[in-house]
Amino acid sequence: MTTAIRNPYLAGNFAPVRDEVSVNDLPVTGALPPGLNGRYLRTGPNPVGPVETGAGHHWFVGRGMVHGVRLRDGRAEWYRSRFIRGDAAEDSPNTNILAHGGRLLALEEGGGAQVTIAPGLDRMSTWNFGGALRAGYTGHPKIDPANGEMHSISYLMQPGAEYLRYDVMDAAGKAIHTAELPVSGIPMVHDMAMTATRVVVLDLPVTLSMDAVGRLAAGTPRSGDGIPMRWNEEHPSRVGVLPRGGTADQLTWIDAPRCYVFHVLNAYDTPDGSIILDVVRYDTVFRDVFGGPADGPPALARWTIAPHRGAVTEQIMSDYSVEWPRINQKLAGRSHRYGWFGGTGPTSLRLSDDVDRDRGGSFEPGPLVKFDTTTGEASTHKFGTGRVTQEPTFVARPGAEAEDDGWILSVVHDGNTDRSELVVLDAADMQTAPVARVHLPRRVPFGFHGNWITDDEISA
Ligand SMILES: [Fe+2]
C-alpha cells in the first residue's frame, strides 16, 4: 500500500507542468519599452517522473524546464517552454540559465551535466566547455563585467570527493585556469563570490549525509533524501579568500557566522584590504525540514571579511525576509548600492498580507523588494492579492548611468487565475504601476533562476 503525502513542493504553483508550449504574439497590458530587445529565460525543476516525485522528493530535484519570453521592438514575440535535454536522458540541469562565451548555458551543481541551448530554445546539447570539465559545475558562476571571465566554485555530491574545484573560463568560454581546493567532507557550495581581485569560497555546515546516501542506494528514501545534504554540527563554517586565478596554497580560511547561504548578492574590495560580502543567510537549513530550505526564514546580511585580521563580522541588514538577490550586473565584483529581491517567508508579512501564514520559513513567494544598502531602506512592489513573484532581474536602460536606471523583470504567478505574467517594473521606483505586463498562455511554476539575454550575448 502506498500512502500519498502531499509534498508542498509538488503542490500549487510548485507543481510541474506536463507539456511544452509555443505561443506567438502575446497580449501586453501597458507599453513594453522599445529598449527591451532580447529574451527573458527562466528555469527550475519540473519533476514529472515517478522517481523524481517519489517518497524522497526534494524541491531541488527534477529535470529542468526553460521558460522563455522574446521581446523585440515593443512587442512580446513569443513564449516557449521546453524540457532541458542534453545528449543523455539524465542531462537536464535545472538551476540557472545564462549567456557566456556566445552560448546559452543551462547549469546545475553537484555533478550533473551542463547543457547549451540554441536561442530559439529548440536545439540543445550537453556541454562540458570543450572538454574542460571532467565532472560537474555550478549553477552560480560569476561573470566579471570588465573582462568577461567566468569564475566558478564547484563540488561533486559524491562520497570521497573531498575537494572543491575553482575554474576560470575566458570571455570566449575557453578554460584558462583550474585548481582543486581540499575541504573536509562534501559541503554543499551553491554560490560563491568574486571581487575585482579575489574570489570567496563558502564552506558552510551543510554536507553530504551518508545515511541519506545509504537510504537512496537501498531504494528506501525518506522525505527530502533526493538531495542527500544535511545540516552538520561537526562541520566548520568558514570562508576561503583566494586571489583570482589562485591555487590551494594561496587560500586563506577564516571562521564565518554559523549559518547557511544559498545566494550571494555581491562582493567587493575595500581600500583597507577587506571584502564586503552581502549574502542571504539562514540560521540553519536541512536540520529540521528536509524537503526544502524551510527551517526558518532567510535574512539579508553584510559580512565584512578582514583577511589581515582573520575575522568576519556580520551585520543583519533587513528585519524581514528576502531571497533571490540580484544587482545591476555591471557592478558585479564592484561596489553596489542597490539589491532587488523576492520577499519570502513569514517576516515578509510586514510587506505582504498575501502570504499564507502556515508556510513557516519556506520559500513562500511574495512581493518584490528593492533594498538600498547605504540607507537601509527597503521599498516594495506588491502585485495584488494572490499575486506573487520570486527572483527579479535588472535590465539597464540603454545608455543608463545611474545604478538603478532600468527595468526589473520578474514572473508573477496569479493564484486567482493560475496563470503567469512577465511583469516589467521601473527599477528606480518600485511604487509605481508596472510599465508592462506580458500575459503568458499558462502558469510558469515557481523555479530557481533566470536572466535577461540580448542578441549580442548569443551570437555564436
Ligand atoms: Fe540558486
Boltz pocket constraint, residues with backbone or C-beta under 6 A from the ligand:
constraints:
  - pocket:
      binder: B
      contacts: [[A, 95], [A, 139], [A, 140], [A, 190], [A, 262], [A, 263], [A, 448], [A, 449]]
      max_distance: 6.0
